[in-house]
Amino acid sequence: MKKNNKIEENDRIELLKLAIWFNLFIGIYNLYIFNEMNSLFHLVLGSANVGVWVFFREKYLNFSLSTLFGTSKGNKIEEK
């Protein structure tokens, strides 16, 4: 029974990761629609969707700018 719960937990995390990426793409699309139609609703909705990706990417996706550029919080690049 514990193994089944672990599988369900992994499936839940994978679905959450997909939902976070989906929010990014829908947010960019809504910002595009805002640009074309000047709809304040699409600006708010697009900003909220992109915000979900920004605030949850490090926790669930292990995707951050520091890992992308090879630096971490503890390791600073030494200048000579």
Secondary structure by P-SEA (a helix, b strand, c coil): caaaaaaaaaaaaaaaaaaaaaaaaaaaaaaaaaaacccaaaaaaaaaaaaaaaaccccccccccccccccccccccccc
